[in-house]
């Protein structure tokens, strides 16, 4: 679980097919009142997942989060 003073608390792990994947996607299901516009939106670490936009696969960036 992580905490942001602007957005609130959110879990850090997600499961898929019975496997827990840490630090893969961030979702604030119940953000603080000031940040309600982000409720339910997902943000993926593009360093850790394969993303396709308009039919084109994006290259994974190399960062400190890779």
Buried (B, 14 or more C-beta within 10 A) or exposed (E): EEEEEEBBEBEEEBEEEEEEBEEBBBBBEEBBEEEEEBEEEEEBBBEBEEEEEEEEEEEBEEEEEE
